[in-house]
Amino acid sequence: MATLSDAKTGRSPRDKRVVKDETTANELWWGKGSPNIEMDEHTFLVHRERAVDYLNSLDKVFVNDQFLNWDPEHRIKVQIISARAYHSLFMHNINNMGKDGDVALFFGLSGRAIREA
């Protein structure tokens, strides 16, 4: 497979926004040189509502239930909803859960239960 790409080929760290609140204010790097750009909670909620409205207007969406972080002590469950199949596939690949037991754990099953299904 061969592809051609345009001049803009990656994600820009300067495109990332983070809600600065009591937790993130002391846990994240802010200021000059930081990739974390402050966003207030109201602005986040407005953008989230617009995204939900857009997804609700579509005939089909793609849903991935995944863990973020390989370390069992620190990983969290997330549900990633996207409008395009290639975004869904990208998120599946970047956050791949790995072993069947991890998938079973996500859904609260034993590793054996998923292999027997």
NUSENU-65268 format. One record per atom (N, C-alpha, C, O, CB): residue in three letters; residue number from 0; atom name; x, y negated, z negated. Coordinates in nm, 3 decimals. Glycine has a CB too. Example, Ala and Ser with C-alpha at 12.3 -4.5 7.8 and 13.67 -1.06 7.14 Angstrom:
2
 residuo num atomo       x       y       z
     ALA   0     N   1.319   0.569  -0.780
     ALA   0    CA   1.230   0.450  -0.780
     ALA   0     C   1.320   0.330  -0.780
     ALA   0     O   1.424   0.332  -0.846
     ALA   0    CB   1.131   0.447  -0.905
     SER   1     N   1.285   0.225  -0.708
     SER   1    CA   1.367   0.106  -0.714
     SER   1     C   1.290  -0.003  -0.787
     SER   1     O   1.341  -0.114  -0.804
     SER   1    CB   1.408   0.060  -0.572
***
This chain:
117
 residuo num atomo       x       y       z
     MET   0     N   0.085   0.117   0.000
     MET   0    CA   0.000   0.000   0.000
     MET   0     C   0.089  -0.123   0.000
     MET   0     O   0.191  -0.127  -0.069
     MET   0    CB  -0.096   0.000  -0.121
     ALA   1     N   0.052  -0.222   0.076
     ALA   1    CA   0.124  -0.348   0.081
     ALA   1     C   0.025  -0.462   0.067
     ALA   1     O  -0.087  -0.455   0.119
     ALA   1    CB   0.206  -0.362   0.212
     THR   2     N   0.065  -0.566  -0.003
     THR   2    CA  -0.022  -0.682  -0.019
     THR   2     C   0.059  -0.809  -0.001
     THR   2     O   0.181  -0.809  -0.015
     THR   2    CB  -0.091  -0.681  -0.156
     LEU   3     N  -0.009  -0.914   0.030
     LEU   3    CA   0.050  -1.047   0.036
     LEU   3     C  -0.018  -1.131  -0.070
     LEU   3     O  -0.139  -1.118  -0.091
     LEU   3    CB   0.036  -1.112   0.179
     SER   4     N   0.058  -1.216  -0.136
     SER   4    CA  -0.006  -1.302  -0.236
     SER   4     C   0.027  -1.447  -0.205
     SER   4     O   0.125  -1.477  -0.137
     SER   4    CB   0.039  -1.264  -0.380
     ASP   5     N  -0.054  -1.532  -0.256
     ASP   5    CA  -0.038  -1.675  -0.234
     ASP   5     C   0.069  -1.730  -0.329
     ASP   5     O   0.135  -1.654  -0.400
     ASP   5    CB  -0.172  -1.749  -0.255
     ALA   6     N   0.085  -1.859  -0.330
     ALA   6    CA   0.189  -1.924  -0.412
     ALA   6     C   0.167  -1.901  -0.561
     ALA   6     O   0.264  -1.887  -0.635
     ALA   6    CB   0.192  -2.073  -0.383
     LYS   7     N   0.042  -1.896  -0.606
     LYS   7    CA   0.012  -1.874  -0.747
     LYS   7     C  -0.012  -1.725  -0.767
     LYS   7     O  -0.113  -1.671  -0.723
     LYS   7    CB  -0.112  -1.958  -0.794
     THR   8     N   0.081  -1.659  -0.834
     THR   8    CA   0.074  -1.513  -0.843
     THR   8     C   0.061  -1.459  -0.984
     THR   8     O   0.054  -1.337  -1.002
     THR   8    CB   0.195  -1.453  -0.780
     GLY   9     N   0.057  -1.542  -1.084
     GLY   9    CA   0.051  -1.490  -1.220
     GLY   9     C  -0.037  -1.573  -1.310
     GLY   9     O  -0.093  -1.676  -1.270
     GLY   9    CB   0.189  -1.482  -1.279
     ARG  10     N  -0.049  -1.526  -1.433
     ARG  10    CA  -0.125  -1.600  -1.532
     ARG  10     C  -0.033  -1.701  -1.597
     ARG  10     O   0.082  -1.671  -1.631
     ARG  10    CB  -0.187  -1.504  -1.639
     SER  11     N  -0.082  -1.820  -1.613
     SER  11    CA  -0.002  -1.926  -1.674
     SER  11     C  -0.021  -1.926  -1.825
     SER  11     O  -0.135  -1.929  -1.872
     SER  11    CB  -0.038  -2.062  -1.614
     PRO  12     N   0.088  -1.923  -1.902
     PRO  12    CA   0.074  -1.932  -2.048
     PRO  12     C   0.006  -2.061  -2.091
     PRO  12     O  -0.053  -2.068  -2.199
     PRO  12    CB   0.211  -1.921  -2.116
     ARG  13     N   0.015  -2.164  -2.008
     ARG  13    CA  -0.046  -2.292  -2.042
     ARG  13     C  -0.197  -2.292  -2.018
     ARG  13     O  -0.263  -2.393  -2.042
     ARG  13    CB   0.019  -2.403  -1.961
     ASP  14     N  -0.253  -2.180  -1.972
     ASP  14    CA  -0.397  -2.168  -1.951
     ASP  14     C  -0.467  -2.109  -2.074
     ASP  14     O  -0.589  -2.097  -2.075
     ASP  14    CB  -0.426  -2.083  -1.828
     LYS  15     N  -0.391  -2.072  -2.175
     LYS  15    CA  -0.449  -2.005  -2.292
     LYS  15     C  -0.496  -2.108  -2.394
     LYS  15     O  -0.425  -2.202  -2.426
     LYS  15    CB  -0.346  -1.909  -2.356
     ARG  16     N  -0.617  -2.088  -2.444
     ARG  16    CA  -0.673  -2.175  -2.549
     ARG  16     C  -0.706  -2.089  -2.670
     ARG  16     O  -0.751  -1.975  -2.656
     ARG  16    CB  -0.800  -2.251  -2.499
     VAL  17     N  -0.684  -2.143  -2.790
     VAL  17    CA  -0.709  -2.072  -2.914
     VAL  17     C  -0.785  -2.166  -3.008
     VAL  17     O  -0.749  -2.283  -3.022
     VAL  17    CB  -0.575  -2.022  -2.980
     VAL  18     N  -0.890  -2.114  -3.072
     VAL  18    CA  -0.962  -2.194  -3.171
     VAL  18     C  -0.872  -2.209  -3.293
     VAL  18     O  -0.829  -2.110  -3.352
     VAL  18    CB  -1.101  -2.129  -3.209
     LYS  19     N  -0.845  -2.332  -3.328
     LYS  19    CA  -0.763  -2.359  -3.447
     LYS  19     C  -0.858  -2.373  -3.566
     LYS  19     O  -0.937  -2.467  -3.576
     LYS  19    CB  -0.675  -2.490  -3.429
     ASP  20     N  -0.848  -2.274  -3.657
     ASP  20    CA  -0.932  -2.274  -3.776
     ASP  20     C  -0.846  -2.244  -3.898
     ASP  20     O  -0.723  -2.251  -3.890
     ASP  20    CB  -1.048  -2.171  -3.763
     GLU  21     N  -0.908  -2.211  -4.010
     GLU  21    CA  -0.833  -2.186  -4.134
     GLU  21     C  -0.731  -2.074  -4.118
     GLU  21     O  -0.621  -2.082  -4.172
     GLU  21    CB  -0.929  -2.152  -4.248
     THR  22     N  -0.767  -1.970  -4.045
     THR  22    CA  -0.676  -1.856  -4.026
     THR  22     C  -0.566  -1.886  -3.927
     THR  22     O  -0.448  -1.868  -3.957
     THR  22    CB  -0.755  -1.733  -3.981
     THR  23     N  -0.604  -1.932  -3.808
     THR  23    CA  -0.505  -1.951  -3.702
     THR  23     C  -0.413  -2.070  -3.728
     THR  23     O  -0.300  -2.073  -3.677
     THR  23    CB  -0.574  -1.969  -3.569
     ALA  24     N  -0.458  -2.166  -3.806
     ALA  24    CA  -0.376  -2.285  -3.831
     ALA  24     C  -0.242  -2.248  -3.894
     ALA  24     O  -0.140  -2.311  -3.864
     ALA  24    CB  -0.450  -2.381  -3.923
     ASN  25     N  -0.241  -2.147  -3.979
     ASN  25    CA  -0.118  -2.109  -4.047
     ASN  25     C  -0.052  -1.984  -3.990
     ASN  25     O   0.063  -1.955  -4.024
     ASN  25    CB  -0.146  -2.087  -4.192
     GLU  26     N  -0.122  -1.911  -3.905
     GLU  26    CA  -0.071  -1.784  -3.853
     GLU  26     C  -0.009  -1.795  -3.715
     GLU  26     O   0.071  -1.710  -3.676
     GLU  26    CB  -0.181  -1.684  -3.849
     LEU  27     N  -0.045  -1.899  -3.639
     LEU  27    CA   0.004  -1.911  -3.502
     LEU  27     C   0.101  -2.027  -3.489
     LEU  27     O   0.101  -2.120  -3.570
     LEU  27    CB  -0.112  -1.929  -3.405
     TRP  28     N   0.181  -2.020  -3.388
     TRP  28    CA   0.276  -2.126  -3.356
     TRP  28     C   0.203  -2.234  -3.278
     TRP  28     O   0.144  -2.205  -3.173
     TRP  28    CB   0.398  -2.071  -3.276
     TRP  29     N   0.205  -2.354  -3.327
     TRP  29    CA   0.141  -2.468  -3.262
     TRP  29     C   0.247  -2.572  -3.230
     TRP  29     O   0.356  -2.569  -3.287
     TRP  29    CB   0.029  -2.528  -3.352
     GLY  30     N   0.216  -2.661  -3.141
     GLY  30    CA   0.304  -2.774  -3.114
     GLY  30     C   0.390  -2.755  -2.992
     GLY  30     O   0.364  -2.670  -2.907
     GLY  30    CB   0.391  -2.797  -3.232
     LYS  31     N   0.494  -2.838  -2.983
     LYS  31    CA   0.580  -2.843  -2.865
     LYS  31     C   0.642  -2.706  -2.835
     LYS  31     O   0.701  -2.642  -2.922
     LYS  31    CB   0.691  -2.948  -2.885
     GLY  32     N   0.627  -2.663  -2.711
     GLY  32    CA   0.683  -2.536  -2.668
     GLY  32     C   0.595  -2.415  -2.693
     GLY  32     O   0.624  -2.307  -2.643
     GLY  32    CB   0.812  -2.515  -2.735
     SER  33     N   0.488  -2.432  -2.769
     SER  33    CA   0.400  -2.320  -2.801
     SER  33     C   0.305  -2.292  -2.685
     SER  33     O   0.258  -2.385  -2.619
     SER  33    CB   0.320  -2.350  -2.929
     PRO  34     N   0.276  -2.163  -2.659
     PRO  34    CA   0.176  -2.132  -2.557
     PRO  34     C   0.033  -2.145  -2.610
     PRO  34     O  -0.063  -2.131  -2.534
     PRO  34    CB   0.198  -1.991  -2.504
     ASN  35     N   0.019  -2.172  -2.741
     ASN  35    CA  -0.113  -2.181  -2.804
     ASN  35     C  -0.163  -2.325  -2.797
     ASN  35     O  -0.110  -2.415  -2.862
     ASN  35    CB  -0.107  -2.133  -2.950
     ILE  36     N  -0.266  -2.345  -2.716
     ILE  36    CA  -0.325  -2.478  -2.700
     ILE  36     C  -0.454  -2.481  -2.779
     ILE  36     O  -0.541  -2.395  -2.763
     ILE  36    CB  -0.349  -2.512  -2.549
     GLU  37     N  -0.467  -2.582  -2.863
     GLU  37    CA  -0.580  -2.592  -2.955
     GLU  37     C  -0.712  -2.617  -2.884
     GLU  37     O  -0.721  -2.696  -2.790
     GLU  37    CB  -0.555  -2.702  -3.055
     MET  38     N  -0.815  -2.546  -2.932
     MET  38    CA  -0.952  -2.565  -2.886
     MET  38     C  -1.040  -2.568  -3.010
     MET  38     O  -1.024  -2.485  -3.100
     MET  38    CB  -0.997  -2.452  -2.785
     ASP  39     N  -1.133  -2.662  -3.016
     ASP  39    CA  -1.222  -2.665  -3.132
     ASP  39     C  -1.333  -2.561  -3.114
     ASP  39     O  -1.359  -2.515  -3.003
     ASP  39    CB  -1.283  -2.806  -3.151
     GLU  40     N  -1.396  -2.525  -3.224
     GLU  40    CA  -1.496  -2.418  -3.221
     GLU  40     C  -1.617  -2.453  -3.136
     GLU  40     O  -1.671  -2.366  -3.067
     GLU  40    CB  -1.541  -2.386  -3.362
     HIS  41     N  -1.660  -2.578  -3.138
     HIS  41    CA  -1.776  -2.617  -3.057
     HIS  41     C  -1.749  -2.596  -2.908
     HIS  41     O  -1.833  -2.544  -2.835
     HIS  41    CB  -1.813  -2.765  -3.084
     THR  42     N  -1.631  -2.637  -2.863
     THR  42    CA  -1.595  -2.620  -2.722
     THR  42     C  -1.591  -2.471  -2.686
     THR  42     O  -1.639  -2.432  -2.580
     THR  42    CB  -1.457  -2.686  -2.692
     PHE  43     N  -1.535  -2.388  -2.775
     PHE  43    CA  -1.534  -2.244  -2.751
     PHE  43     C  -1.675  -2.190  -2.735
     PHE  43     O  -1.703  -2.113  -2.643
     PHE  43    CB  -1.462  -2.171  -2.866
     LEU  44     N  -1.766  -2.230  -2.825
     LEU  44    CA  -1.904  -2.179  -2.821
     LEU  44     C  -1.975  -2.221  -2.692
     LEU  44     O  -2.052  -2.143  -2.636
     LEU  44    CB  -1.983  -2.230  -2.942
     VAL  45     N  -1.949  -2.343  -2.644
     VAL  45    CA  -2.009  -2.389  -2.518
     VAL  45     C  -1.959  -2.302  -2.403
     VAL  45     O  -2.038  -2.258  -2.319
     VAL  45    CB  -1.975  -2.539  -2.493
     HIS  46     N  -1.828  -2.278  -2.398
     HIS  46    CA  -1.771  -2.195  -2.290
     HIS  46     C  -1.821  -2.051  -2.299
     HIS  46     O  -1.848  -1.989  -2.197
     HIS  46    CB  -1.618  -2.199  -2.296
     ARG  47     N  -1.832  -1.998  -2.419
     ARG  47    CA  -1.881  -1.861  -2.436
     ARG  47     C  -2.026  -1.850  -2.387
     ARG  47     O  -2.061  -1.753  -2.320
     ARG  47    CB  -1.871  -1.818  -2.584
     GLU  48     N  -2.108  -1.949  -2.419
     GLU  48    CA  -2.247  -1.948  -2.375
     GLU  48     C  -2.256  -1.953  -2.222
     GLU  48     O  -2.339  -1.885  -2.162
     GLU  48    CB  -2.324  -2.066  -2.436
     ARG  49     N  -2.171  -2.033  -2.159
     ARG  49    CA  -2.170  -2.040  -2.013
     ARG  49     C  -2.129  -1.906  -1.953
     ARG  49     O  -2.186  -1.863  -1.852
     ARG  49    CB  -2.073  -2.152  -1.965
     ALA  50     N  -2.031  -1.839  -2.013
     ALA  50    CA  -1.986  -1.709  -1.964
     ALA  50     C  -2.096  -1.605  -1.978
     ALA  50     O  -2.119  -1.526  -1.886
     ALA  50    CB  -1.860  -1.663  -2.039
     VAL  51     N  -2.164  -1.603  -2.091
     VAL  51    CA  -2.274  -1.508  -2.113
     VAL  51     C  -2.386  -1.534  -2.013
     VAL  51     O  -2.443  -1.440  -1.958
     VAL  51    CB  -2.327  -1.517  -2.258
     ASP  52     N  -2.420  -1.660  -1.990
     ASP  52    CA  -2.524  -1.693  -1.893
     ASP  52     C  -2.485  -1.642  -1.754
     ASP  52     O  -2.569  -1.587  -1.682
     ASP  52    CB  -2.549  -1.846  -1.889
     TYR  53     N  -2.359  -1.661  -1.716
     TYR  53    CA  -2.312  -1.614  -1.586
     TYR  53     C  -2.323  -1.462  -1.577
     TYR  53     O  -2.376  -1.410  -1.478
     TYR  53    CB  -2.168  -1.659  -1.562
     LEU  54     N  -2.275  -1.391  -1.677
     LEU  54    CA  -2.281  -1.245  -1.675
     LEU  54     C  -2.425  -1.195  -1.670
     LEU  54     O  -2.455  -1.096  -1.603
     LEU  54    CB  -2.209  -1.186  -1.797
     ASN  55     N  -2.514  -1.263  -1.740
     ASN  55    CA  -2.656  -1.225  -1.740
     ASN  55     C  -2.722  -1.248  -1.604
     ASN  55     O  -2.827  -1.189  -1.576
     ASN  55    CB  -2.730  -1.302  -1.846
     SER  56     N  -2.663  -1.332  -1.521
     SER  56    CA  -2.721  -1.360  -1.389
     SER  56     C  -2.681  -1.255  -1.285
     SER  56     O  -2.734  -1.255  -1.174
     SER  56    CB  -2.679  -1.498  -1.341
     LEU  57     N  -2.587  -1.166  -1.318
     LEU  57    CA  -2.537  -1.069  -1.223
     LEU  57     C  -2.621  -0.942  -1.221
     LEU  57     O  -2.684  -0.906  -1.321
     LEU  57    CB  -2.393  -1.035  -1.255
     ASP  58     N  -2.621  -0.875  -1.108
     ASP  58    CA  -2.691  -0.747  -1.096
     ASP  58     C  -2.614  -0.635  -1.163
     ASP  58     O  -2.674  -0.538  -1.211
     ASP  58    CB  -2.714  -0.712  -0.949
     LYS  59     N  -2.482  -0.647  -1.169
     LYS  59    CA  -2.397  -0.541  -1.223
     LYS  59     C  -2.279  -0.604  -1.297
     LYS  59     O  -2.220  -0.702  -1.251
     LYS  59    CB  -2.347  -0.446  -1.111
     VAL  60     N  -2.245  -0.547  -1.412
     VAL  60    CA  -2.123  -0.586  -1.484
     VAL  60     C  -2.045  -0.460  -1.518
     VAL  60     O  -2.100  -0.349  -1.514
     VAL  60    CB  -2.157  -0.666  -1.615
     PHE  61     N  -1.920  -0.476  -1.550
     PHE  61    CA  -1.832  -0.364  -1.583
     PHE  61     C  -1.793  -0.377  -1.728
     PHE  61     O  -1.751  -0.484  -1.773
     PHE  61    CB  -1.707  -0.361  -1.490
     VAL  62     N  -1.805  -0.266  -1.803
     VAL  62    CA  -1.784  -0.269  -1.947
     VAL  62     C  -1.675  -0.169  -1.985
     VAL  62     O  -1.680  -0.053  -1.945
     VAL  62    CB  -1.915  -0.238  -2.024
     ASN  63     N  -1.576  -0.215  -2.061
     ASN  63    CA  -1.470  -0.129  -2.115
     ASN  63     C  -1.472  -0.140  -2.267
     ASN  63     O  -1.460  -0.249  -2.322
     ASN  63    CB  -1.329  -0.170  -2.058
     ASP  64     N  -1.487  -0.026  -2.334
     ASP  64    CA  -1.473  -0.020  -2.480
     ASP  64     C  -1.331   0.029  -2.507
     ASP  64     O  -1.295   0.140  -2.468
     ASP  64    CB  -1.582   0.076  -2.547
     GLN  65     N  -1.251  -0.054  -2.574
     GLN  65    CA  -1.110  -0.022  -2.590
     GLN  65     C  -1.058  -0.065  -2.726
     GLN  65     O  -1.120  -0.143  -2.799
     GLN  65    CB  -1.028  -0.088  -2.480
     PHE  66     N  -0.940  -0.009  -2.758
     PHE  66    CA  -0.863  -0.058  -2.871
     PHE  66     C  -0.762  -0.159  -2.819
     PHE  66     O  -0.710  -0.144  -2.708
     PHE  66    CB  -0.793   0.060  -2.946
     LEU  67     N  -0.733  -0.259  -2.897
     LEU  67    CA  -0.620  -0.346  -2.872
     LEU  67     C  -0.516  -0.316  -2.979
     LEU  67     O  -0.548  -0.317  -3.097
     LEU  67    CB  -0.661  -0.498  -2.872
     ASN  68     N  -0.395  -0.289  -2.938
     ASN  68    CA  -0.280  -0.259  -3.023
     ASN  68     C  -0.267  -0.108  -3.042
     ASN  68     O  -0.363  -0.041  -3.080
     ASN  68    CB  -0.294  -0.330  -3.161
     TRP  69     N  -0.151  -0.056  -3.015
     TRP  69    CA  -0.125   0.087  -3.028
     TRP  69     C  -0.111   0.131  -3.173
     TRP  69     O  -0.137   0.247  -3.205
     TRP  69    CB   0.000   0.124  -2.952
     ASP  70     N  -0.070   0.042  -3.262
     ASP  70    CA  -0.050   0.076  -3.402
     ASP  70     C  -0.186   0.097  -3.469
     ASP  70     O  -0.263   0.002  -3.481
     ASP  70    CB   0.032  -0.034  -3.474
     PRO  71     N  -0.215   0.221  -3.515
     PRO  71    CA  -0.347   0.247  -3.576
     PRO  71     C  -0.380   0.157  -3.694
     PRO  71     O  -0.497   0.132  -3.722
     PRO  71    CB  -0.353   0.390  -3.622
     GLU  72     N  -0.279   0.107  -3.764
     GLU  72    CA  -0.305   0.021  -3.879
     GLU  72     C  -0.351  -0.118  -3.839
     GLU  72     O  -0.415  -0.188  -3.918
     GLU  72    CB  -0.181   0.009  -3.965
     HIS  73     N  -0.320  -0.159  -3.717
     HIS  73    CA  -0.349  -0.297  -3.676
     HIS  73     C  -0.440  -0.308  -3.555
     HIS  73     O  -0.473  -0.419  -3.514
     HIS  73    CB  -0.221  -0.369  -3.648
     ARG  74     N  -0.482  -0.196  -3.497
     ARG  74    CA  -0.562  -0.207  -3.377
     ARG  74     C  -0.707  -0.241  -3.409
     ARG  74     O  -0.757  -0.209  -3.517
     ARG  74    CB  -0.555  -0.079  -3.297
     ILE  75     N  -0.771  -0.304  -3.314
     ILE  75    CA  -0.911  -0.344  -3.330
     ILE  75     C  -0.990  -0.294  -3.210
     ILE  75     O  -0.936  -0.276  -3.101
     ILE  75    CB  -0.924  -0.498  -3.345
     LYS  76     N  -1.120  -0.272  -3.231
     LYS  76    CA  -1.209  -0.233  -3.123
     LYS  76     C  -1.256  -0.359  -3.052
     LYS  76     O  -1.289  -0.460  -3.115
     LYS  76    CB  -1.331  -0.150  -3.178
     VAL  77     N  -1.259  -0.353  -2.919
     VAL  77    CA  -1.313  -0.463  -2.840
     VAL  77     C  -1.399  -0.407  -2.728
     VAL  77     O  -1.380  -0.295  -2.683
     VAL  77    CB  -1.200  -0.551  -2.783
     GLN  78     N  -1.493  -0.485  -2.685
     GLN  78    CA  -1.572  -0.452  -2.568
     GLN  78     C  -1.545  -0.562  -2.466
     GLN  78     O  -1.574  -0.679  -2.490
     GLN  78    CB  -1.727  -0.438  -2.602
     ILE  79     N  -1.489  -0.523  -2.353
     ILE  79    CA  -1.451  -0.617  -2.248
     ILE  79     C  -1.555  -0.607  -2.136
     ILE  79     O  -1.574  -0.500  -2.079
     ILE  79    CB  -1.306  -0.589  -2.195
     ILE  80     N  -1.620  -0.718  -2.106
     ILE  80    CA  -1.723  -0.721  -2.003
     ILE  80     C  -1.673  -0.812  -1.891
     ILE  80     O  -1.635  -0.926  -1.915
     ILE  80    CB  -1.860  -0.771  -2.060
     SER  81     N  -1.674  -0.759  -1.769
     SER  81    CA  -1.625  -0.837  -1.656
     SER  81     C  -1.721  -0.830  -1.539
     SER  81     O  -1.804  -0.740  -1.530
     SER  81    CB  -1.487  -0.788  -1.614
     ALA  82     N  -1.708  -0.927  -1.450
     ALA  82    CA  -1.796  -0.936  -1.334
     ALA  82     C  -1.744  -0.857  -1.215
     ALA  82     O  -1.821  -0.824  -1.125
     ALA  82    CB  -1.814  -1.080  -1.295
     ARG  83     N  -1.616  -0.827  -1.213
     ARG  83    CA  -1.556  -0.762  -1.097
     ARG  83     C  -1.487  -0.633  -1.138
     ARG  83     O  -1.428  -0.624  -1.245
     ARG  83    CB  -1.458  -0.855  -1.027
     ALA  84     N  -1.494  -0.534  -1.050
     ALA  84    CA  -1.434  -0.404  -1.078
     ALA  84     C  -1.284  -0.415  -1.098
     ALA  84     O  -1.228  -0.347  -1.184
     ALA  84    CB  -1.465  -0.308  -0.965
     TYR  85     N  -1.217  -0.498  -1.018
     TYR  85    CA  -1.072  -0.505  -1.032
     TYR  85     C  -1.030  -0.568  -1.164
     TYR  85     O  -0.924  -0.535  -1.216
     TYR  85    CB  -1.013  -0.583  -0.917
     HIS  86     N  -1.111  -0.658  -1.220
     HIS  86    CA  -1.080  -0.712  -1.353
     HIS  86     C  -1.096  -0.602  -1.457
     HIS  86     O  -1.016  -0.590  -1.550
     HIS  86    CB  -1.172  -0.833  -1.387
     SER  87     N  -1.200  -0.522  -1.441
     SER  87    CA  -1.225  -0.412  -1.533
     SER  87     C  -1.111  -0.311  -1.530
     SER  87     O  -1.064  -0.265  -1.634
     SER  87    CB  -1.358  -0.344  -1.501
     LEU  88     N  -1.068  -0.276  -1.410
     LEU  88    CA  -0.957  -0.182  -1.395
     LEU  88     C  -0.828  -0.239  -1.453
     LEU  88     O  -0.753  -0.166  -1.518
     LEU  88    CB  -0.936  -0.148  -1.247
     PHE  89     N  -0.802  -0.366  -1.430
     PHE  89    CA  -0.683  -0.430  -1.487
     PHE  89     C  -0.685  -0.421  -1.639
     PHE  89     O  -0.585  -0.384  -1.700
     PHE  89    CB  -0.675  -0.578  -1.442
     MET  90     N  -0.799  -0.454  -1.701
     MET  90    CA  -0.808  -0.449  -1.847
     MET  90     C  -0.796  -0.305  -1.898
     MET  90     O  -0.738  -0.282  -2.004
     MET  90    CB  -0.939  -0.511  -1.894
     HIS  91     N  -0.852  -0.209  -1.824
     HIS  91    CA  -0.838  -0.070  -1.862
     HIS  91     C  -0.690  -0.029  -1.862
     HIS  91     O  -0.643   0.038  -1.955
     HIS  91    CB  -0.919   0.020  -1.767
     ASN  92     N  -0.619  -0.068  -1.759
     ASN  92    CA  -0.478  -0.031  -1.748
     ASN  92     C  -0.390  -0.101  -1.851
     ASN  92     O  -0.299  -0.040  -1.907
     ASN  92    CB  -0.427  -0.062  -1.609
     ILE  93     N  -0.417  -0.227  -1.877
     ILE  93    CA  -0.332  -0.301  -1.970
     ILE  93     C  -0.357  -0.258  -2.115
     ILE  93     O  -0.267  -0.268  -2.199
     ILE  93    CB  -0.356  -0.451  -1.955
     ASN  94     N  -0.478  -0.212  -2.144
     ASN  94    CA  -0.512  -0.171  -2.281
     ASN  94     C  -0.539  -0.022  -2.291
     ASN  94     O  -0.614   0.021  -2.379
     ASN  94    CB  -0.634  -0.248  -2.329
     ASN  95     N  -0.481   0.057  -2.203
     ASN  95    CA  -0.510   0.199  -2.196
     ASN  95     C  -0.497   0.264  -2.333
     ASN  95     O  -0.395   0.248  -2.401
     ASN  95    CB  -0.416   0.268  -2.097
     MET  96     N  -0.601   0.337  -2.375
     MET  96    CA  -0.603   0.401  -2.507
     MET  96     C  -0.516   0.524  -2.514
     MET  96     O  -0.487   0.572  -2.624
     MET  96    CB  -0.743   0.437  -2.545
     GLY  97     N  -0.473   0.577  -2.401
     GLY  97    CA  -0.382   0.691  -2.406
     GLY  97     C  -0.451   0.824  -2.426
     GLY  97     O  -0.530   0.867  -2.341
     GLY  97    CB  -0.282   0.672  -2.515
     LYS  98     N  -0.423   0.888  -2.537
     LYS  98    CA  -0.470   1.025  -2.563
     LYS  98     C  -0.621   1.032  -2.580
     LYS  98     O  -0.685   0.936  -2.622
     LYS  98    CB  -0.402   1.080  -2.688
     ASP  99     N  -0.677   1.151  -2.547
     ASP  99    CA  -0.821   1.172  -2.564
     ASP  99     C  -0.865   1.150  -2.707
     ASP  99     O  -0.976   1.103  -2.732
     ASP  99    CB  -0.858   1.313  -2.521
     GLY 100     N  -0.779   1.182  -2.802
     GLY 100    CA  -0.813   1.162  -2.943
     GLY 100     C  -0.838   1.016  -2.976
     GLY 100     O  -0.921   0.986  -3.062
     GLY 100    CB  -0.704   1.215  -3.031
     ASP 101     N  -0.768   0.925  -2.907
     ASP 101    CA  -0.790   0.783  -2.930
     ASP 101     C  -0.928   0.741  -2.881
     ASP 101     O  -0.996   0.661  -2.946
     ASP 101    CB  -0.682   0.700  -2.860
     VAL 102     N  -0.970   0.796  -2.767
     VAL 102    CA  -1.103   0.766  -2.715
     VAL 102     C  -1.208   0.817  -2.813
     VAL 102     O  -1.305   0.748  -2.844
     VAL 102    CB  -1.123   0.830  -2.575
     ALA 103     N  -1.188   0.939  -2.862
     ALA 103    CA  -1.281   0.997  -2.958
     ALA 103     C  -1.288   0.912  -3.085
     ALA 103     O  -1.396   0.886  -3.138
     ALA 103    CB  -1.241   1.141  -2.993
     LEU 104     N  -1.172   0.868  -3.132
     LEU 104    CA  -1.166   0.786  -3.252
     LEU 104     C  -1.244   0.657  -3.232
     LEU 104     O  -1.312   0.610  -3.324
     LEU 104    CB  -1.020   0.755  -3.289
     PHE 105     N  -1.234   0.599  -3.113
     PHE 105    CA  -1.305   0.475  -3.084
     PHE 105     C  -1.455   0.493  -3.106
     PHE 105     O  -1.521   0.406  -3.163
     PHE 105    CB  -1.277   0.430  -2.941
     PHE 106     N  -1.507   0.606  -3.060
     PHE 106    CA  -1.651   0.631  -3.071
     PHE 106     C  -1.689   0.704  -3.199
     PHE 106     O  -1.804   0.746  -3.214
     PHE 106    CB  -1.698   0.709  -2.952
     GLY 107     N  -1.594   0.721  -3.291
     GLY 107    CA  -1.624   0.782  -3.420
     GLY 107     C  -1.636   0.934  -3.414
     GLY 107     O  -1.699   0.994  -3.500
     GLY 107    CB  -1.750   0.726  -3.473
     LEU 108     N  -1.574   0.996  -3.313
     LEU 108    CA  -1.578   1.142  -3.300
     LEU 108     C  -1.442   1.199  -3.336
     LEU 108     O  -1.342   1.127  -3.342
     LEU 108    CB  -1.618   1.183  -3.156
     SER 109     N  -1.439   1.328  -3.360
     SER 109    CA  -1.309   1.393  -3.378
     SER 109     C  -1.250   1.420  -3.241
     SER 109     O  -1.323   1.429  -3.143
     SER 109    CB  -1.322   1.526  -3.460
     GLY 110     N  -1.118   1.434  -3.233
     GLY 110    CA  -1.053   1.466  -3.106
     GLY 110     C  -1.106   1.594  -3.046
     GLY 110     O  -1.117   1.606  -2.924
     GLY 110    CB  -0.902   1.476  -3.124
     ARG 111     N  -1.140   1.691  -3.131
     ARG 111    CA  -1.192   1.820  -3.086
     ARG 111     C  -1.328   1.802  -3.019
     ARG 111     O  -1.357   1.865  -2.918
     ARG 111    CB  -1.202   1.918  -3.203
     ALA 112     N  -1.412   1.716  -3.076
     ALA 112    CA  -1.548   1.696  -3.024
     ALA 112     C  -1.546   1.645  -2.881
     ALA 112     O  -1.626   1.690  -2.798
     ALA 112    CB  -1.627   1.598  -3.113
     ILE 113     N  -1.456   1.553  -2.850
     ILE 113    CA  -1.452   1.500  -2.715
     ILE 113     C  -1.397   1.602  -2.615
     ILE 113     O  -1.440   1.604  -2.500
     ILE 113    CB  -1.369   1.374  -2.711
     ARG 114     N  -1.304   1.686  -2.657
     ARG 114    CA  -1.249   1.788  -2.566
     ARG 114     C  -1.354   1.896  -2.535
     ARG 114     O  -1.351   1.957  -2.428
     ARG 114    CB  -1.124   1.853  -2.628
     GLU 115     N  -1.446   1.920  -2.629
     GLU 115    CA  -1.549   2.022  -2.610
     GLU 115     C  -1.669   1.968  -2.534
     GLU 115     O  -1.753   2.046  -2.489
     GLU 115    CB  -1.593   2.077  -2.743
     ALA 116     N  -1.679   1.839  -2.520
     ALA 116    CA  -1.796   1.778  -2.453
     ALA 116     C  -1.794   1.804  -2.304
     ALA 116     O  -1.885   1.760  -2.233
     ALA 116    CB  -1.800   1.626  -2.477
***
